[in-house]
Amino acid sequence: MTRLDGTLPQSIATGRRRAIDAVATLPAWAAVLLVWTGGRLVSTLWLALAYPLMARSQPENAIWGNEHGFLRFLTSWDGQYYEQISLHGYPTTLPLDAAGHVAQNAWAFLPAFPFTIRLLTISTGLPFDVGAPAVALLAGFVAALLLHRLVRERAGDAAAMWAVFFFTCGPLSFLLQVGYAESTFLALTFGALLALEHRRYGLLTLLGVAAAFTRPGALALPLTLGVITVMRLVQLRRGSDRVLDGFPRGELLRVVGAGVTMVLAGLAWPFVAAHVTGQPDAYLATEMSWWVNFIGRVEFMPLTPWFLTTAKWLGVGGVMIVIGLLVGYPLWLLRRSTRTLGTTTLVFSGAYALYVFAVSLPMASTPRLLMPLAPLLGSPELVATPWMRRTLVTCAVLGQPVLVAVLWLLGPP
């Protein structure tokens, strides 16, 4: 217990120091595994406690069919679309609602994750509701390892472990073990950022292309590459009359090749959907079908969804909140403490946030969309101050059961 002066009794303080010292002596992968395992046990507990409430609380569209076991619970919501894709592929004819508009369908979901599950189920005989959480679990551990390395190389071991803790034990960490593509996309994204950090452009291209067919948002990677390349060229121009001094022509060609390839991959899916269905706007119309319940049927225009939503629900005050975020977020990224995380992380954090703002609605799924910004959790501004760490740990511990109930049980996340 804590004394009246706020200090811990000597025995408790000594025990805590010993536990911290024991973890600190572990290899990085073992320390990450320990934290990741603890996070998965806690997430499993909250999901298991929520599961008995499924029949009374979950909407009918959360789970299709009559089989409502726990594994089916872990593959509900979007997991049903991934299962449909894994088992049957994509529809060649778009479904329509009563008014003749394109209805929600599988074309909103990219193929890398469900096709990976298909390969697993074909080779092992495991059903989808076993294979999908298994792949998510493995990918989540890989993502945690890569996140640790990405933060550690710039901000040190302590910041890296705190980032891993908030990532694997935070309010949204239960998504790392359900039948969603999040874990896979996060592992590919963090790996791509590390490859970019070390200028391994072939690996960056491979991971960036895979990410582009896993979840929307991978276009932030070539944008990050482009911004960093321009920054290097500007710095070289200032320091030399020859722009390519310190930037070999062969490297520049690899950069251009990687960027172009990732951009083409990031833009490919709408063309695939149009070719298969014969409808030019198949992908956009499918995506917009999810917007109807929030802001009605509108024409898509980039950079406007957040303004449309906040204006509809909060009026002028909502628009001012969005403007505040547009000003405040870049200023926070440019703070000296945040810059400790390195140029690659900061540029990607800006590029990915721009993507989220440009093409998505602020809704229940927005926190999930922001998970690729996890490297920012290692900012010294967040983890170097004891009161801030305590605040974030409290949010992580108390936030997860709330979000399991609100996003997974009542959803959709």
N, C-alpha and C positions, 0 to 999 in steps of 0.2 A: 504494500500500500504506500501511498505518497504521504510524506510528512506535511505538517502545516506550512513549512517554509517552501514547499514545492519540490524538495529533493527526494530521491529514492533512498530507502534503507540500504546500508552498505552491501548486504548479502544479495539483494535484488540487482543493484547496480553492477556488482561484480559478476553476477551470473549473466547479465545482459552483455557486458563487455566480453566475457568469455565466448558467448554465442557469436557475437559479431566477429571476434578474432578468429574463431573456428571457420566461419564462412569465408573470411578474407584469405585464409590459407589454402582454400580449395582452388583447383584450376578453374579458369573462367567458365569453361563449358559445364563443369560440375556445379558451380555456384548458380549459373543460369538454370540448369536442370532442377536444382533444389527449389528455386523460387517458382519456376514454371509449374512444377509438380504440386507445390502448395496451392498455387492459384487454381489449378485444375480441380483439385479436391474441393476447394471452397465453392467453385462454380458448379460442380456436380451436386454439392449439397443444396445450393439454392435452386437449381433446376429440379432436383428431386422433390424438394418441398413444394415447388410450384406445380409439379405434375398432377397431383391429386385434384387440383382445382381446374384442370383442363376442361373437363366436360361441362362445368358450370360457367366458366369464364371466357374460354376462347371462342371467338366468332366461328361461324360455320366454314368460312373460307380459309381458316388456319390449317385445317387438315382435311384432305379429300378422302373419301371412302370410310369404311367402318372400322379399320384397324387403328386403335388409338393407344398402342403400347408406348413405353418410355422412349424406345429408339425412334419410333414414329414421331413422338413429341420433339425429339432433337432434329428432325428433318422437316418440320412444319414450315409454314409461310413460304418464303422463296425456295426452300429446300424441295418443295413439291415440283416446282418448275424444273429445277436441276435434275430431279428424278425422271421427270417426263422426257427431258432431253437425253439423259443417259440411256433410257430404255427405248425411246421411239424417235429420237432426233427432233427436228424442227418441223412445224406445219408448213405445208406448201401453199395452203390457203389461209388467209388471215380470218380469224373469227370476228363477227360483227355483233354489235349490240342491237337493241330494238330500234334505235334511231338510224341504224346503218353505218355507225362509226366503228372504227377498229377497236376491238375489246382487248383487255389484258391478255397477253399470251407469251409464249416462251422466247420470242425473238428479243425480248428485253434483256435476256441473260446470255452471257458469252459462253463459248463451248469448252474452254480448256479444262475447267473443273469437272463438269459432268462427264466429259469424254475420258478424263483420267479415271473417274469412278467406274466407267464402263469397262476400261481395260482391267481394272482390279477385279470387278465382279466376274468378268469372263474368265480370267486366269485363275481365280481362287474359288469361285462359286458363292462368295459372300453376297448377301443382298445389299441393296443401295443404302438402307438405313443403318447398316453396320459400316459399310465402306466409306460413306461420306463423312461421318464424324471421325473415323480413323484417319483419313487423309487430312482432315482439318486439324486434328491433334498434332500429327507429325509436322505439318507445315507451320503450325503455330510455334512449335519448339524451334524449328529452323529460323523463323522470323525473329524470335526472341534472341537467339544466338547472334544473328546478323545485326539486330538493333544494338545489342551490347557492344559489338565490335565497332559499329559505326560511331556510336557516342564516345566510346573509350578512346579512340584514336585522336579525338579532339579535346574532350573534356575530362578524361581520366576515368579510373576504375569506379570511384564512388558515384559519380554522376551516371555512369553507364548502368550500374546495378540499380540505382533508383529508377532510372528510365525503364529498365526491365521489370521492376516491381510494379510500377504504375501501369505498365502495358499488360502484364500477365495477371494482375490481381485487381485491376481497376474496374470501374462500373460496367464497362462493355466487354470485359475479358471473357464472359461466357460465350461470346461469339466465336472464340478460338476453338470451340469444341462442338459446334453444331454443324448441320449440313449446309453451310454457306461457303462461298468462295473467298471470304475475307482473309483467312489465314494464308491461303495460297497466294493471293494478290500481295499481301504484306511481305511475305518471304521474297517474292520476286522483286518487289519494289526496293526493299532494303538491300537486297543483293545487287540490284542495278546501281543504287547509289554508291555502294562500296566499290563496284567496278569503275564507276565514273571517278570516284575519289582517287583511285590508283591508275587511272587512264588506261584501263583494259577495255578497249572499245569493242572488241569482238564479243567478249562476255556481256558487256552492257547491251549490245544489240540483241543477243540471244535472249537475255532476261527481259529486255524491254518489249520485244515482240511477243514473248509468252505472256507477259502482263497485259498487253493490249488485247489478248483474246481470253483474259480471265475476268477482268472487271473494267468498266469504264474508268477513265482517269489516267491511263498510262501515257497520254499525250503530254502530261506534265514532265515526263522524263526527257523527251527530245527538246522541250522548251528549256528545261534546266541546262541541258548540254549546250544549247545555242547561246543562252545568256552567259554561261561560264566561258565559252569560247570567245565571245565578243569582249568580255572583260579581260581575258588574257591578251587579246590582240591590241586592245586599247593600252594596256600597261606596257606592252612591248613597243608600241609606236612611240609612247612617251619616253621610253628609255633608249631607243635606237632608231636610226634612220631606216633600217630594214625591218619591215613588219614581221617577217618570219624568223628573225633572230630568236632563238630559244623556243621556236615552235616549228619543228621540222616539217617540211612540205608533206612527207609521208604521213605524219601524224594528223596534219590538217585534212588530208584526203580521207583518212580513217574516221575522223570526226564527222565530216560531211556525209560519208557513207552510212555511218551509224545513225545520224540524225534523220536522213532521208528515209532509211529503212523503217525506223520506228514511227515516223510520221505516217508513212503509207500503211503500216500495220494498224496504227491507231485510228485511221480513217476507213479501214477496209470493211468493217462489219455492216454498216448501212448499205454498202454496195452488194455484199453477200446476200443480205436479206432481200434487197430489191431483185436480185437475179433469181433467187429461189422462188419467191412469191409472185414475181411479175408485177409488183406494185412499187413504184419508185420511192415512195415515202414510207415503206413498210416499217423500218426501224423507228423513225421519228414518230409516226402515228402510234406505234405500240408504246413508246415511252410516254407520249402525251396522254395515253389512256389512263395512266396512274395519276395524272394531275387533276382530272375532272372533279373528283371529290373534294379537292382542296380549294381550287380557284375557278372551277367551271371550265368550259371548253374555250381555249384561247389559242392564238397563233404563237408559235415558238419564236422568240427573239432573244438572242444571247444577251447576258448581262442585265436582264429585266426580271427574272423569276422572283428574286428576293424582294424587290420593290413591289411587285404585284401582290405577293402573298402578305407582306406586312401591311401594305396599304389596305388590303381587303379586311384583315382581321384586327389591325391596331390603328388604322388611320394614319394621320400625319406623324404621330409619335413613333409608329413602327418604321416609317421611312427614315426618321431621324436616327433610330437605333442602327439601321443598316449603314447609314452614312458614318455614324460613329465607329462602327466596326471597320469600315473601309479605310478610315483614317488611323484608328488605333492599332490595328493588327500590323501594318507595315512599320509603324513607329516602334512597336515592341520588338519586331524582328531585328531592327537596326540598333537596338540597345547593345552596349558593350558586352554585357553578360551573355546575351543571346548569341552574339557573334562568336563567342567561344566555341560554339558547336561547328563552326567551319562554313566556308562559302557554299559547298555542295548542299548541305542540309538547309541552310537559310534560303538559297535560291529555289530549291525544290519546294520548301514550305510555302514560299510565295507563289510559285507556279501552280502547285496543286490546289491551294486555297482559291486561286483565281479560277481554276477549272470548276470547283464546287460552286463558287458564286455565279459563274457565267451560265451554267447549264442545268443546275438542280434547284428544286424548291426547298426552302427550309421546312422540314417536316420531321416526323418521328425518326426517320432513317438518317437524318443529317449527322448525328453523332457517330453513327457507323461509318459514314462516308469520310469522316475526319480522322479515322484511325491511322491512315498513313502519315499523319503529322506527329506520330509518337516520338520521333527523335527529339522533338522540342521538349519532351518531358525530362530530358537530361540537362536542361538549361541551368547553369549555376544559380540563376536568379530564383529558381524554383526549389532546388535541392540543397543549397548551401546554408539556408537559414532554418534553424530547428522549428520555429513556429510554422513556417511554410510547409515543411515536411510533415509535421503533425496534422496540419490542415488537409493536405493531400491524402495522407494515409486514412484519415477519418472519412474523407469523401469516397475513397476506394472501398473501404470496409462497409460503409453504410449505403453507398450508391448502387452497388451491384444487386442486392435483393430488390431494391426499388425498380431498377431498370429491367430485371428479369420479369417482375410482375407487370410493369407498364408496357415494355416493348415486346417481350416474348409471349407473355400470357394473354395480354389484351391487344397488343400489336396494331398494325404490322411494324416490325423493326426496320 
